[in-house]
C-alpha cells in the first residue's frame, strides 16, 4: 500500500503540494483533469483552493477526490527541501 496524504496546499497553478505520512513530499498537477466530469468545478480557483485532507486523500467540499495511490504514484517527488526532482535535474 502506498503512503497516504498527510497535508495539502493547493496553488494558483492548479497544483497540489503534498506531504505524505512517510515524510515524502510531492507535487501533483491537476490541470489535465479540469475539463472532465466532476473535476470541471475545480477550474474555479477559489473552489480549487478549498482542497483538504480527509482519510488520507485530497477532497473538496462537493465530494470530488483523487485516489491517494494516484496522488502518490503520479506526483513529482521532492528530492531536497523545496526542490522537485525536475528542478534539481535542471540545476545539475
C-alpha positions as CSV (number, residue, x, y, z in Angstrom):
1,X,0.0,0.0,0.0
2,X,1.3,3.5,-0.9
3,X,1.6,6.2,1.7
4,X,-1.4,8.4,2.3
5,X,-1.6,12.2,2.3
6,X,-0.8,14.0,5.5
7,X,-1.2,17.6,4.3
8,X,-2.0,19.5,1.1
9,X,-1.6,23.0,-0.2
10,X,-3.5,23.9,-3.4
11,X,-1.7,26.6,-5.5
12,X,-2.9,29.1,-8.1
13,X,-1.5,27.0,-11.0
14,X,-3.8,24.0,-10.1
15,X,-1.1,22.0,-8.4
16,X,-1.3,20.2,-5.1
17,X,1.8,20.3,-2.9
18,X,1.5,17.2,-0.9
19,X,3.2,15.7,2.2
20,X,2.7,12.0,2.7
21,X,2.7,10.1,6.0
22,X,6.1,8.7,5.3
23,X,7.6,12.2,5.2
24,X,8.0,12.3,1.4
25,X,6.8,15.4,-0.5
26,X,5.5,15.8,-4.0
27,X,3.6,17.9,-6.4
28,X,0.5,16.7,-8.3
29,X,-0.7,18.7,-11.3
30,X,-4.5,18.7,-11.5
31,X,-4.7,20.9,-14.7
32,X,-5.0,18.0,-17.2
33,X,-8.2,16.9,-15.4
34,X,-10.1,20.2,-15.2
35,X,-12.2,19.6,-18.4
36,X,-13.6,16.2,-17.3
37,X,-16.7,15.4,-15.3
38,X,-16.9,16.4,-11.7
39,X,-13.5,17.9,-11.9
40,X,-14.7,20.8,-14.1
41,X,-15.8,22.6,-10.9
42,X,-12.1,22.7,-9.8
43,X,-11.5,25.3,-12.6
44,X,-12.9,27.9,-10.1
45,X,-9.6,28.7,-8.4
46,X,-11.3,29.8,-5.1
47,X,-13.0,26.4,-5.1
48,X,-9.8,24.5,-6.0
49,X,-8.0,26.1,-3.1
50,X,-10.5,24.5,-0.7
51,X,-8.7,21.2,-1.0
52,X,-8.4,19.4,2.3
53,X,-7.1,16.0,3.5
54,X,-9.7,13.5,4.6
55,X,-8.9,9.9,5.4
56,X,-5.5,10.1,3.7
57,X,-6.6,11.6,0.4
58,X,-7.4,15.1,-1.0
59,X,-11.0,16.1,-1.2
60,X,-13.2,19.2,-2.0
61,X,-16.5,20.3,-0.5
62,X,-18.7,18.8,-3.2
63,X,-17.1,15.4,-2.7
64,X,-14.6,15.4,-5.5
65,X,-11.5,13.4,-4.5
66,X,-8.4,11.9,-6.1
67,X,-7.3,8.4,-5.3
68,X,-4.4,8.5,-2.8
69,X,-2.5,5.9,-4.8
70,X,-2.7,8.2,-7.8
71,X,-1.6,11.2,-5.8
72,X,1.5,9.2,-4.6
73,X,2.4,7.5,-7.8
74,X,1.8,10.4,-10.2
75,X,3.2,13.2,-8.1
76,X,6.7,14.6,-8.8
77,X,8.6,13.8,-5.6
78,X,10.9,16.3,-3.9
79,X,14.5,15.2,-3.6
80,X,15.6,18.0,-1.3
81,X,13.8,20.7,0.8
82,X,11.9,23.0,-1.6
83,X,13.0,21.4,-4.9
84,X,11.4,18.7,-7.1
85,X,13.4,16.1,-9.0
86,X,12.9,18.1,-12.2
87,X,14.2,21.3,-10.7
88,X,17.3,19.5,-9.3
89,X,17.9,17.9,-12.7
90,X,17.9,21.3,-14.4
91,X,20.3,22.8,-11.9
92,X,22.7,19.8,-12.4
